[in-house]
Amino acid sequence: MKSISIKPTLFDFIVLFIFLLLPVTFSYFLYTNHYFIGTSFVEIYQNNNLLCKEPISKNQELKFHNFTVEIKDNKVRMKESHCPYKICVHTGWISKPYQQIVCVPNRVLIKITSEEKRFNKIDSVTY
């Protein structure tokens, strides 16, 4: 009986490269901000009242009575807070639409919103 030896050809390597390249490029476009986001804003609420709405592209530090918010390099974080456990400070930087930082003792909500129509469409309804 003959033994069959299978040697990979150039075509096999090309097909393998294409199958590895497609998921990598798809994930790059799926998870990068510039692909989805048009104009993004940081909205800061306290007691369900909008305190300010600032563009995320503008580097600045916003100081309020009990907390400080830092906007830098298209990211946002709660820099300082006078709450006991500082969970909002430890949340770190957020950068994508609909991510949020919540400080329950100060009743503060920081969220990123986008005015791109793609994010404002309803994608599903649950009854």
The first five atom37 places (N, CA, C, CB, O) and aatype in JSON, in Angstrom:
{
  "aatype": [12, 11, 15, 9, 15, 9, 11, 14, 16, 10, 13, 3, 13, 9, 19, 10, 13, 9, 13, 10, 10, 10, 14, 19, 16, 13, 15, 18, 13, 10, 18, 16, 2, 8, 18, 13, 9, 7, 16, 15, 13, 19, 6, 9, 18, 5, 2, 2, 2, 10, 10, 4, 11, 6, 14, 9, 15, 11, 2, 5, 6, 10, 11, 13, 8, 2, 13, 16, 19, 6, 9, 11, 3, 2, 11, 19, 1, 12, 11, 6, 15, 8, 4, 14, 18, 11, 9, 4, 19, 8, 16, 7, 17, 9, 15, 11, 14, 18, 5, 5, 9, 19, 4, 19, 14, 2, 1, 19, 10, 9, 11, 9, 16, 15, 6, 6, 11, 1, 13, 2, 11, 9, 3, 15, 19, 16, 18],
  "atom_mask": [
    [1, 1, 1, 1, 1],
    [1, 1, 1, 1, 1],
    [1, 1, 1, 1, 1],
    [1, 1, 1, 1, 1],
    [1, 1, 1, 1, 1],
    [1, 1, 1, 1, 1],
    [1, 1, 1, 1, 1],
    [1, 1, 1, 1, 1],
    [1, 1, 1, 1, 1],
    [1, 1, 1, 1, 1],
    [1, 1, 1, 1, 1],
    [1, 1, 1, 1, 1],
    [1, 1, 1, 1, 1],
    [1, 1, 1, 1, 1],
    [1, 1, 1, 1, 1],
    [1, 1, 1, 1, 1],
    [1, 1, 1, 1, 1],
    [1, 1, 1, 1, 1],
    [1, 1, 1, 1, 1],
    [1, 1, 1, 1, 1],
    [1, 1, 1, 1, 1],
    [1, 1, 1, 1, 1],
    [1, 1, 1, 1, 1],
    [1, 1, 1, 1, 1],
    [1, 1, 1, 1, 1],
    [1, 1, 1, 1, 1],
    [1, 1, 1, 1, 1],
    [1, 1, 1, 1, 1],
    [1, 1, 1, 1, 1],
    [1, 1, 1, 1, 1],
    [1, 1, 1, 1, 1],
    [1, 1, 1, 1, 1],
    [1, 1, 1, 1, 1],
    [1, 1, 1, 1, 1],
    [1, 1, 1, 1, 1],
    [1, 1, 1, 1, 1],
    [1, 1, 1, 1, 1],
    [1, 1, 1, 0, 1],
    [1, 1, 1, 1, 1],
    [1, 1, 1, 1, 1],
    [1, 1, 1, 1, 1],
    [1, 1, 1, 1, 1],
    [1, 1, 1, 1, 1],
    [1, 1, 1, 1, 1],
    [1, 1, 1, 1, 1],
    [1, 1, 1, 1, 1],
    [1, 1, 1, 1, 1],
    [1, 1, 1, 1, 1],
    [1, 1, 1, 1, 1],
    [1, 1, 1, 1, 1],
    [1, 1, 1, 1, 1],
    [1, 1, 1, 1, 1],
    [1, 1, 1, 1, 1],
    [1, 1, 1, 1, 1],
    [1, 1, 1, 1, 1],
    [1, 1, 1, 1, 1],
    [1, 1, 1, 1, 1],
    [1, 1, 1, 1, 1],
    [1, 1, 1, 1, 1],
    [1, 1, 1, 1, 1],
    [1, 1, 1, 1, 1],
    [1, 1, 1, 1, 1],
    [1, 1, 1, 1, 1],
    [1, 1, 1, 1, 1],
    [1, 1, 1, 1, 1],
    [1, 1, 1, 1, 1],
    [1, 1, 1, 1, 1],
    [1, 1, 1, 1, 1],
    [1, 1, 1, 1, 1],
    [1, 1, 1, 1, 1],
    [1, 1, 1, 1, 1],
    [1, 1, 1, 1, 1],
    [1, 1, 1, 1, 1],
    [1, 1, 1, 1, 1],
    [1, 1, 1, 1, 1],
    [1, 1, 1, 1, 1],
    [1, 1, 1, 1, 1],
    [1, 1, 1, 1, 1],
    [1, 1, 1, 1, 1],
    [1, 1, 1, 1, 1],
    [1, 1, 1, 1, 1],
    [1, 1, 1, 1, 1],
    [1, 1, 1, 1, 1],
    [1, 1, 1, 1, 1],
    [1, 1, 1, 1, 1],
    [1, 1, 1, 1, 1],
    [1, 1, 1, 1, 1],
    [1, 1, 1, 1, 1],
    [1, 1, 1, 1, 1],
    [1, 1, 1, 1, 1],
    [1, 1, 1, 1, 1],
    [1, 1, 1, 0, 1],
    [1, 1, 1, 1, 1],
    [1, 1, 1, 1, 1],
    [1, 1, 1, 1, 1],
    [1, 1, 1, 1, 1],
    [1, 1, 1, 1, 1],
    [1, 1, 1, 1, 1],
    [1, 1, 1, 1, 1],
    [1, 1, 1, 1, 1],
    [1, 1, 1, 1, 1],
    [1, 1, 1, 1, 1],
    [1, 1, 1, 1, 1],
    [1, 1, 1, 1, 1],
    [1, 1, 1, 1, 1],
    [1, 1, 1, 1, 1],
    [1, 1, 1, 1, 1],
    [1, 1, 1, 1, 1],
    [1, 1, 1, 1, 1],
    [1, 1, 1, 1, 1],
    [1, 1, 1, 1, 1],
    [1, 1, 1, 1, 1],
    [1, 1, 1, 1, 1],
    [1, 1, 1, 1, 1],
    [1, 1, 1, 1, 1],
    [1, 1, 1, 1, 1],
    [1, 1, 1, 1, 1],
    [1, 1, 1, 1, 1],
    [1, 1, 1, 1, 1],
    [1, 1, 1, 1, 1],
    [1, 1, 1, 1, 1],
    [1, 1, 1, 1, 1],
    [1, 1, 1, 1, 1],
    [1, 1, 1, 1, 1],
    [1, 1, 1, 1, 1],
    [1, 1, 1, 1, 1],
    [1, 1, 1, 1, 1]
  ],
  "atom_positions": [
    [[0.83, -1.16, 0.0], [0.0, 0.0, 0.0], [0.89, 1.24, 0.0], [-0.95, -0.01, 1.2], [1.92, 1.29, 0.67]],
    [[0.46, 2.24, -0.76], [1.23, 3.48, -0.87], [0.9, 4.42, 0.28], [0.96, 4.17, -2.22], [-0.25, 4.5, 0.72]],
    [[1.89, 5.1, 0.74], [1.63, 6.14, 1.73], [1.44, 7.47, 0.99], [2.8, 6.24, 2.78], [2.17, 7.78, 0.05]],
    [[0.48, 8.2, 1.43], [0.16, 9.49, 0.78], [0.83, 10.59, 1.59], [-1.4, 9.72, 0.69], [0.62, 10.72, 2.79]],
    [[1.64, 11.36, 0.9], [2.26, 12.51, 1.57], [1.58, 13.78, 1.06], [3.82, 12.56, 1.31], [1.47, 14.01, -0.15]],
    [[1.15, 14.57, 1.98], [0.46, 15.81, 1.63], [1.39, 16.97, 1.94], [-0.89, 15.96, 2.41], [1.76, 17.2, 3.09]],
    [[1.76, 17.67, 0.9], [2.62, 18.85, 1.07], [1.78, 20.1, 0.81], [3.85, 18.8, 0.1], [1.05, 20.17, -0.17]],
    [[1.89, 21.08, 1.69], [1.14, 22.31, 1.46], [1.67, 23.06, 0.24], [1.2, 23.22, 2.71], [2.88, 23.14, 0.01]],
    [[0.76, 23.6, -0.52], [1.14, 24.36, -1.72], [1.0, 25.85, -1.43], [0.26, 23.95, -2.95], [0.55, 26.25, -0.35]],
    [[1.37, 26.64, -2.38], [1.24, 28.1, -2.26], [-0.23, 28.49, -2.13], [1.88, 28.8, -3.49], [-0.55, 29.4, -1.36]],
    [[-1.09, 27.84, -2.84], [-2.52, 28.11, -2.76], [-3.05, 27.87, -1.34], [-3.29, 27.24, -3.76], [-3.89, 28.63, -0.86]],
    [[-2.58, 26.84, -0.68], [-3.0, 26.56, 0.7], [-2.62, 27.69, 1.64], [-2.39, 25.25, 1.18], [-3.4, 28.06, 2.52]],
    [[-1.43, 28.22, 1.47], [-0.99, 29.33, 2.31], [-1.79, 30.6, 2.04], [0.49, 29.61, 2.08], [-2.09, 31.35, 2.97]],
    [[-2.14, 30.84, 0.79], [-2.95, 32.02, 0.45], [-4.33, 31.91, 1.07], [-3.06, 32.18, -1.09], [-4.84, 32.88, 1.64]],
    [[-4.95, 30.75, 0.97], [-6.28, 30.55, 1.55], [-6.22, 30.7, 3.08], [-6.84, 29.16, 1.17], [-7.11, 31.32, 3.67]],
    [[-5.23, 30.15, 3.69], [-5.06, 30.27, 5.14], [-4.87, 31.73, 5.55], [-3.88, 29.43, 5.62], [-5.45, 32.18, 6.54]],
    [[-4.07, 32.46, 4.81], [-3.83, 33.88, 5.09], [-5.13, 34.69, 4.97], [-2.77, 34.44, 4.13], [-5.4, 35.56, 5.8]],
    [[-5.92, 34.41, 3.95], [-7.19, 35.13, 3.77], [-8.14, 34.82, 4.92], [-7.85, 34.75, 2.41], [-8.79, 35.74, 5.44]],
    [[-8.24, 33.58, 5.34], [-9.13, 33.23, 6.45], [-8.67, 33.8, 7.78], [-9.25, 31.72, 6.55], [-9.48, 34.0, 8.68]],
    [[-7.39, 34.06, 7.92], [-6.9, 34.71, 9.14], [-7.02, 36.22, 9.06], [-5.45, 34.32, 9.39], [-7.21, 36.88, 10.08]],
    [[-6.91, 36.77, 7.87], [-6.95, 38.22, 7.7], [-8.37, 38.78, 7.83], [-6.37, 38.6, 6.35], [-8.55, 39.87, 8.37]],
    [[-9.36, 38.07, 7.35], [-10.74, 38.56, 7.4], [-11.24, 38.84, 8.81], [-11.65, 37.57, 6.73], [-11.78, 39.93, 9.04]],
    [[-11.1, 37.94, 9.77], [-11.59, 38.26, 11.11], [-10.82, 39.41, 11.77], [-11.5, 37.04, 11.98], [-11.41, 40.18, 12.54]],
    [[-9.55, 39.52, 11.49], [-8.76, 40.6, 12.09], [-9.23, 41.95, 11.57], [-7.26, 40.41, 11.79], [-9.41, 42.87, 12.35]],
    [[-9.44, 42.08, 10.27], [-9.9, 43.36, 9.72], [-11.33, 43.65, 10.16], [-9.82, 43.36, 8.19], [-11.67, 44.81, 10.43]],
    [[-12.17, 42.64, 10.24], [-13.54, 42.85, 10.7], [-13.55, 43.35, 12.14], [-14.35, 41.56, 10.58], [-14.28, 44.29, 12.46]],
    [[-12.75, 42.73, 13.02], [-12.73, 43.2, 14.41], [-12.14, 44.58, 14.54], [-11.95, 42.23, 15.27], [-12.54, 45.34, 15.42]],
    [[-11.2, 44.94, 13.7], [-10.64, 46.29, 13.76], [-11.73, 47.31, 13.47], [-9.47, 46.44, 12.76], [-11.87, 48.29, 14.21]],
    [[-12.49, 47.12, 12.42], [-13.54, 48.08, 12.08], [-14.71, 48.02, 13.05], [-14.03, 47.83, 10.67], [-15.43, 49.0, 13.22]],
    [[-14.9, 46.89, 13.68], [-16.0, 46.77, 14.63], [-15.71, 47.47, 15.94], [-16.3, 45.31, 14.88], [-16.61, 48.06, 16.53]],
    [[-14.47, 47.42, 16.41], [-14.15, 47.92, 17.74], [-13.42, 49.25, 17.79], [-13.35, 46.93, 18.43], [-13.08, 49.71, 18.88]],
    [[-13.17, 49.86, 16.66], [-12.55, 51.19, 16.7], [-13.63, 52.25, 16.71], [-11.6, 51.39, 15.5], [-14.68, 52.09, 16.09]],
    [[-13.36, 53.33, 17.41], [-14.36, 54.38, 17.57], [-14.62, 55.16, 16.29], [-13.93, 55.32, 18.63], [-15.77, 55.53, 16.03]],
    [[-13.61, 55.41, 15.51], [-13.79, 56.29, 14.36], [-14.66, 55.67, 13.28], [-12.45, 56.65, 13.78], [-15.16, 56.39, 12.42]],
    [[-14.85, 54.39, 13.31], [-15.68, 53.74, 12.31], [-17.16, 54.0, 12.56], [-15.4, 52.24, 12.29], [-17.93, 54.15, 11.61]],
    [[-17.59, 54.07, 13.82], [-18.99, 54.22, 14.15], [-19.38, 55.64, 14.55], [-19.33, 53.29, 15.24], [-20.48, 56.09, 14.25]],
    [[-18.51, 56.31, 15.21], [-18.89, 57.54, 15.89], [-18.73, 58.75, 14.97], [-18.07, 57.73, 17.15], [-17.7, 58.92, 14.32]],
    [[-19.76, 59.57, 14.93], [-19.68, 60.83, 14.24], [-19.21, 61.88, 15.23], [0.0, 0.0, 0.0], [-18.0, 62.05, 15.43]],
    [[-20.14, 62.58, 15.83], [-19.83, 63.58, 16.84], [-20.27, 63.05, 18.2], [-20.52, 64.94, 16.52], [-21.44, 62.7, 18.38]],
    [[-19.35, 63.0, 19.15], [-19.69, 62.48, 20.48], [-19.62, 63.6, 21.51], [-18.74, 61.33, 20.87], [-18.83, 64.54, 21.4]],
    [[-20.46, 63.47, 22.51], [-20.53, 64.45, 23.58], [-20.51, 63.75, 24.93], [-21.79, 65.32, 23.45], [-20.9, 62.59, 25.05]],
    [[-20.06, 64.48, 25.93], [-20.11, 64.01, 27.31], [-21.25, 64.75, 27.98], [-18.74, 64.23, 28.07], [-21.28, 65.98, 27.99]],
    [[-22.18, 64.0, 28.54], [-23.29, 64.59, 29.28], [-23.12, 64.27, 30.75], [-24.66, 64.08, 28.74], [-22.92, 63.12, 31.13]],
    [[-23.22, 65.29, 31.58], [-23.07, 65.13, 33.02], [-24.38, 65.53, 33.68], [-21.88, 65.99, 33.57], [-24.84, 66.67, 33.56]],
    [[-24.98, 64.56, 34.39], [-26.25, 64.77, 35.07], [-26.03, 64.69, 36.57], [-27.31, 63.75, 34.61], [-25.22, 63.89, 37.06]],
    [[-26.78, 65.52, 37.31], [-26.84, 65.4, 38.76], [-28.29, 65.59, 39.17], [-25.91, 66.44, 39.47], [-28.92, 66.58, 38.79]],
    [[-28.82, 64.64, 39.94], [-30.23, 64.63, 40.33], [-31.15, 64.7, 39.11], [-30.53, 65.81, 41.27], [-32.16, 65.4, 39.12]],
    [[-30.8, 63.97, 38.07], [-31.55, 63.91, 36.81], [-31.63, 65.25, 36.09], [-32.94, 63.41, 37.08], [-32.49, 65.43, 35.22]],
    [[-30.78, 66.18, 36.43], [-30.71, 67.46, 35.72], [-29.41, 67.53, 34.95], [-30.83, 68.66, 36.71], [-28.35, 67.21, 35.48]],
    [[-29.5, 67.93, 33.7], [-28.31, 68.04, 32.87], [-27.48, 69.24, 33.32], [-28.69, 68.17, 31.37], [-27.92, 70.39, 33.23]],
    [[-26.26, 68.97, 33.82], [-25.38, 70.05, 34.25], [-24.64, 70.66, 33.07], [-24.38, 69.54, 35.29], [-24.56, 71.88, 32.94]],
    [[-24.08, 69.79, 32.21], [-23.39, 70.3, 31.04], [-23.28, 69.22, 29.98], [-22.0, 70.81, 31.42], [-23.35, 68.02, 30.26]],
    [[-23.1, 69.67, 28.76], [-22.91, 68.79, 27.6], [-21.73, 69.36, 26.83], [-24.21, 68.7, 26.69], [-21.81, 70.44, 26.25]],
    [[-20.62, 68.61, 26.83], [-19.38, 69.07, 26.22], [-18.93, 68.1, 25.14], [-18.29, 69.25, 27.29], [-19.17, 66.9, 25.26]],
    [[-18.27, 68.59, 24.1], [-17.72, 67.66, 23.1], [-16.58, 66.86, 23.69], [-17.23, 68.44, 21.85], [-15.79, 67.38, 24.48]],
    [[-16.49, 65.6, 23.32], [-15.47, 64.72, 23.87], [-14.1, 65.03, 23.28], [-15.83, 63.26, 23.62], [-13.08, 64.62, 23.84]],
    [[-14.07, 65.73, 22.18], [-12.8, 66.03, 21.52], [-12.06, 67.19, 22.18], [-13.03, 66.34, 20.06], [-10.88, 67.41, 21.89]],
    [[-12.71, 67.93, 23.04], [-12.1, 69.09, 23.7], [-11.5, 68.67, 25.04], [-13.15, 70.21, 23.91], [-12.21, 68.22, 25.93]],
    [[-10.18, 68.83, 25.18], [-9.51, 68.48, 26.44], [-9.8, 69.54, 27.48], [-7.97, 68.33, 26.23], [-9.51, 70.72, 27.28]],
    [[-10.37, 69.11, 28.61], [-10.7, 70.06, 29.67], [-10.94, 69.33, 30.98], [-11.93, 70.9, 29.3], [-11.09, 68.11, 31.02]],
    [[-10.97, 70.11, 32.04], [-11.27, 69.58, 33.36], [-12.44, 70.39, 33.91], [-10.01, 69.65, 34.32], [-12.36, 71.62, 34.01]],
    [[-13.51, 69.7, 34.26], [-14.72, 70.36, 34.75], [-14.84, 70.13, 36.24], [-15.98, 69.83, 34.01], [-14.89, 68.99, 36.7]],
    [[-14.88, 71.21, 37.0], [-14.99, 71.12, 38.46], [-16.38, 71.51, 38.89], [-13.93, 72.01, 39.15], [-16.91, 72.55, 38.5]],
    [[-16.97, 70.66, 39.72], [-18.28, 70.92, 40.29], [-18.14, 70.92, 41.8], [-19.32, 69.87, 39.81], [-17.03, 70.82, 42.33]],
    [[-19.25, 71.02, 42.49], [-19.2, 71.14, 43.95], [-18.55, 69.93, 44.63], [-20.61, 71.33, 44.5], [-17.66, 70.1, 45.46]],
    [[-18.98, 68.72, 44.29], [-18.48, 67.51, 44.97], [-17.57, 66.63, 44.12], [-19.64, 66.7, 45.43], [-17.08, 65.62, 44.62]],
    [[-17.33, 66.97, 42.89], [-16.57, 66.08, 42.02], [-15.9, 66.87, 40.89], [-17.49, 64.99, 41.43], [-16.24, 68.02, 40.62]],
    [[-14.93, 66.2, 40.26], [-14.19, 66.77, 39.13], [-14.17, 65.75, 38.0], [-12.73, 67.17, 39.55], [-13.89, 64.58, 38.23]],
    [[-14.48, 66.2, 36.79], [-14.51, 65.34, 35.61], [-13.41, 65.79, 34.66], [-15.91, 65.37, 34.91], [-13.23, 66.99, 34.42]],
    [[-12.67, 64.83, 34.13], [-11.59, 65.14, 33.19], [-11.92, 64.55, 31.82], [-10.23, 64.6, 33.71], [-12.26, 63.37, 31.7]],
    [[-11.82, 65.4, 30.78], [-12.01, 64.97, 29.4], [-10.66, 65.16, 28.71], [-13.15, 65.8, 28.67], [-10.12, 66.26, 28.67]],
    [[-10.13, 64.06, 28.18], [-8.79, 64.12, 27.58], [-8.66, 63.03, 26.53], [-7.69, 63.98, 28.67], [-9.02, 61.88, 26.77]],
    [[-8.14, 63.38, 25.37], [-7.86, 62.42, 24.28], [-9.08, 61.56, 23.94], [-6.7, 61.52, 24.67], [-8.96, 60.34, 23.8]],
    [[-10.24, 62.2, 23.8], [-11.49, 61.52, 23.46], [-11.9, 60.47, 24.48], [-11.37, 60.87, 22.1], [-12.54, 59.48, 24.13]],
    [[-11.54, 60.68, 25.74], [-11.93, 59.8, 26.84], [-12.39, 60.66, 28.01], [-10.74, 58.86, 27.27], [-12.06, 61.85, 28.1]],
    [[-13.15, 60.05, 28.9], [-13.69, 60.76, 30.07], [-13.48, 59.92, 31.32], [-15.21, 61.09, 29.89], [-13.54, 58.69, 31.27]],
    [[-13.22, 60.6, 32.43], [-13.14, 59.9, 33.71], [-13.57, 60.84, 34.83], [-11.71, 59.36, 33.96], [-13.53, 62.06, 34.69]],
    [[-13.96, 60.24, 35.93], [-14.23, 61.0, 37.15], [-12.88, 61.11, 37.86], [-15.35, 60.32, 38.07], [-12.37, 60.12, 38.38]],
    [[-12.33, 62.29, 37.88], [-10.99, 62.47, 38.45], [-11.01, 62.47, 39.97], [-10.37, 63.76, 37.94], [-10.2, 61.79, 40.61]],
    [[-11.93, 63.22, 40.55], [-12.03, 63.3, 42.01], [-13.5, 63.29, 42.41], [-11.33, 64.58, 42.56], [-14.37, 63.76, 41.68]],
    [[-13.75, 62.72, 43.58], [-15.1, 62.73, 44.12], [-15.03, 62.66, 45.64], [-15.93, 61.54, 43.55], [-14.08, 62.1, 46.2]],
    [[-16.01, 63.23, 46.3], [-16.05, 63.23, 47.75], [-16.95, 62.13, 48.3], [-16.51, 64.58, 48.26], [-17.47, 62.25, 49.41]],
    [[-17.14, 61.07, 47.53], [-17.95, 59.95, 48.02], [-17.08, 58.98, 48.81], [-18.65, 59.21, 46.84], [-15.86, 59.01, 48.65]],
    [[-17.67, 58.13, 49.66], [-16.86, 57.31, 50.57], [-16.02, 56.22, 49.89], [-17.76, 56.66, 51.56], [-14.85, 56.08, 50.24]],
    [[-16.56, 55.47, 48.95], [-15.82, 54.33, 48.38], [-15.11, 54.65, 47.07], [-16.76, 53.19, 48.17], [-14.25, 53.9, 46.64]],
    [[-15.47, 55.76, 46.44], [-14.84, 56.23, 45.2], [-14.9, 55.2, 44.07], [-13.39, 56.61, 45.46], [-13.95, 55.04, 43.3]],
    [[-16.03, 54.5, 43.98], [-16.22, 53.53, 42.9], [-16.23, 54.25, 41.55], [-17.52, 52.73, 43.1], [-15.73, 53.72, 40.56]],
    [[-16.8, 55.44, 41.52], [-16.85, 56.21, 40.27], [-15.45, 56.6, 39.81], [-17.71, 57.48, 40.46], [-15.18, 56.62, 38.61]],
    [[-14.57, 56.89, 40.72], [-13.19, 57.24, 40.36], [-12.45, 56.0, 39.85], [-12.44, 57.85, 41.57], [-11.67, 56.08, 38.91]],
    [[-12.71, 54.86, 40.48], [-12.04, 53.62, 40.1], [-12.6, 53.01, 38.81], [-12.15, 52.61, 41.21], [-12.02, 52.06, 38.27]],
    [[-13.72, 53.54, 38.32], [-14.26, 53.06, 37.04], [-13.27, 53.32, 35.92], [-15.6, 53.74, 36.73], [-13.16, 52.51, 34.99]],
    [[-12.55, 54.41, 35.99], [-11.53, 54.7, 34.99], [-12.09, 55.46, 33.8], [0.0, 0.0, 0.0], [-13.12, 56.12, 33.89]],
    [[-11.38, 55.34, 32.7], [-11.72, 56.07, 31.47], [-12.82, 55.35, 30.7], [-10.46, 56.25, 30.58], [-12.84, 54.12, 30.63]],
    [[-13.73, 56.13, 30.13], [-14.7, 55.59, 29.18], [-14.54, 56.36, 27.87], [-16.17, 55.69, 29.74], [-14.16, 57.53, 27.88]],
    [[-14.84, 55.7, 26.75], [-14.6, 56.36, 25.48], [-15.63, 56.04, 24.4], [-13.26, 55.99, 24.98], [-15.61, 56.66, 23.34]],
    [[-16.52, 55.1, 24.63], [-17.48, 54.69, 23.6], [-18.88, 55.16, 23.96], [-17.45, 53.17, 23.41], [-19.2, 55.3, 25.14]],
    [[-19.71, 55.4, 22.95], [-21.08, 55.85, 23.24], [-21.83, 54.85, 24.11], [-21.85, 56.07, 21.94], [-21.67, 53.64, 23.98]],
    [[-22.63, 55.39, 25.0], [-23.48, 54.67, 25.93], [-22.71, 53.98, 27.05], [-24.27, 53.66, 25.2], [-23.3, 53.2, 27.8]],
    [[-21.42, 54.26, 27.19], [-20.73, 53.86, 28.41], [-21.04, 54.91, 29.47], [-19.17, 53.71, 28.17], [-21.27, 56.08, 29.14]],
    [[-21.05, 54.51, 30.73], [-21.45, 55.42, 31.8], [-20.56, 55.28, 33.01], [-22.89, 55.17, 32.18], [-19.98, 54.23, 33.28]],
    [[-20.48, 56.38, 33.74], [-19.88, 56.39, 35.08], [-20.96, 56.9, 36.01], [-18.56, 57.3, 35.14], [-21.57, 57.94, 35.77]],
    [[-21.2, 56.16, 37.09], [-22.27, 56.51, 38.02], [-21.68, 56.7, 39.41], [-23.38, 55.43, 38.04], [-20.92, 55.86, 39.88]],
    [[-22.04, 57.79, 40.05], [-21.68, 58.04, 41.44], [-22.99, 58.16, 42.22], [-20.78, 59.35, 41.6], [-23.67, 59.18, 42.15]],
    [[-23.33, 57.1, 42.94], [-24.61, 57.05, 43.63], [-24.69, 58.04, 44.79], [-24.87, 55.65, 44.13], [-25.71, 58.72, 44.91]],
    [[-23.67, 58.17, 45.65], [-23.8, 59.12, 46.77], [-23.99, 60.56, 46.31], [-22.58, 59.03, 47.65], [-24.72, 61.32, 46.95]],
    [[-23.33, 60.95, 45.23], [-23.48, 62.31, 44.72], [-24.61, 62.45, 43.71], [-22.19, 62.77, 44.09], [-24.9, 63.55, 43.24]],
    [[-25.24, 61.33, 43.36], [-26.32, 61.28, 42.37], [-25.86, 61.86, 41.03], [-27.54, 62.05, 42.88], [-26.54, 62.69, 40.43]],
    [[-24.7, 61.39, 40.58], [-24.1, 61.9, 39.34], [-24.05, 60.78, 38.31], [-22.67, 62.46, 39.6], [-23.74, 59.63, 38.63]],
    [[-24.37, 61.13, 37.08], [-24.27, 60.23, 35.94], [-23.48, 60.93, 34.85], [-25.69, 59.8, 35.44], [-23.82, 62.04, 34.43]],
    [[-22.42, 60.28, 34.39], [-21.62, 60.79, 33.28], [-21.75, 59.78, 32.15], [-20.1, 61.01, 33.69], [-21.45, 58.6, 32.34]],
    [[-22.2, 60.22, 31.0], [-22.33, 59.3, 29.89], [-21.89, 59.96, 28.59], [-23.77, 58.8, 29.77], [-21.91, 61.18, 28.44]],
    [[-21.5, 59.1, 27.66], [-21.08, 59.56, 26.34], [-22.24, 59.29, 25.39], [-19.76, 58.85, 25.87], [-22.76, 58.18, 25.33]],
    [[-22.62, 60.3, 24.65], [-23.67, 60.16, 23.66], [-23.11, 60.49, 22.3], [-24.88, 61.06, 24.0], [-22.11, 61.2, 22.17]],
    [[-23.76, 59.98, 21.29], [-23.34, 60.22, 19.92], [-24.52, 60.74, 19.13], [-22.75, 58.95, 19.29], [-25.64, 60.28, 19.32]],
    [[-24.27, 61.67, 18.25], [-25.33, 62.18, 17.41], [-25.36, 61.48, 16.06], [-25.19, 63.66, 17.21], [-26.08, 61.89, 15.15]],
    [[-24.59, 60.44, 15.94], [-24.62, 59.61, 14.73], [-25.95, 58.87, 14.72], [-23.41, 58.61, 14.68], [-26.34, 58.29, 15.74]],
    [[-26.64, 58.87, 13.6], [-27.96, 58.26, 13.54], [-27.92, 56.76, 13.75], [-28.61, 58.57, 12.22], [-28.93, 56.16, 14.13]],
    [[-26.79, 56.14, 13.51], [-26.68, 54.7, 13.66], [-26.95, 54.27, 15.11], [-25.3, 54.22, 13.22], [-27.51, 53.2, 15.34]],
    [[-26.56, 55.09, 16.09], [-26.75, 54.73, 17.49], [-28.14, 55.08, 17.98], [-25.72, 55.41, 18.34], [-28.57, 54.55, 19.01]],
    [[-28.85, 55.96, 17.29], [-30.15, 56.39, 17.78], [-31.3, 55.53, 17.27], [-30.38, 57.81, 17.4], [-32.45, 55.75, 17.66]],
    [[-31.03, 54.56, 16.43], [-32.07, 53.69, 15.92], [-32.37, 52.58, 16.92], [-31.67, 53.1, 14.56], [-31.49, 52.11, 17.63]],
    [[-33.61, 52.17, 16.96], [-34.01, 51.05, 17.8], [-33.61, 49.78, 17.07], [-35.56, 51.07, 18.12], [-33.98, 49.59, 15.91]],
    [[-32.87, 48.91, 17.74], [-32.45, 47.69, 17.08], [-33.29, 46.48, 17.47], [-31.02, 47.43, 17.38], [-33.3, 45.49, 16.74]],
    [[-33.99, 46.54, 18.6], [-34.88, 45.44, 18.97], [-35.85, 45.92, 20.04], [-34.07, 44.22, 19.47], [-35.61, 46.92, 20.72]],
    [[-36.94, 45.19, 20.16], [-37.95, 45.5, 21.16], [-38.28, 44.21, 21.88], [-39.23, 46.15, 20.52], [-38.47, 43.17, 21.25]],
    [[-38.36, 44.27, 23.21], [-38.69, 43.1, 24.01], [-40.01, 43.34, 24.74], [-37.55, 42.78, 25.02], [-40.22, 44.4, 25.32]],
    [[-40.87, 42.35, 24.69], [-42.17, 42.47, 25.38], [-42.17, 41.62, 26.61], [-43.32, 42.07, 24.45], [-43.17, 41.58, 27.33]]
  ]
}
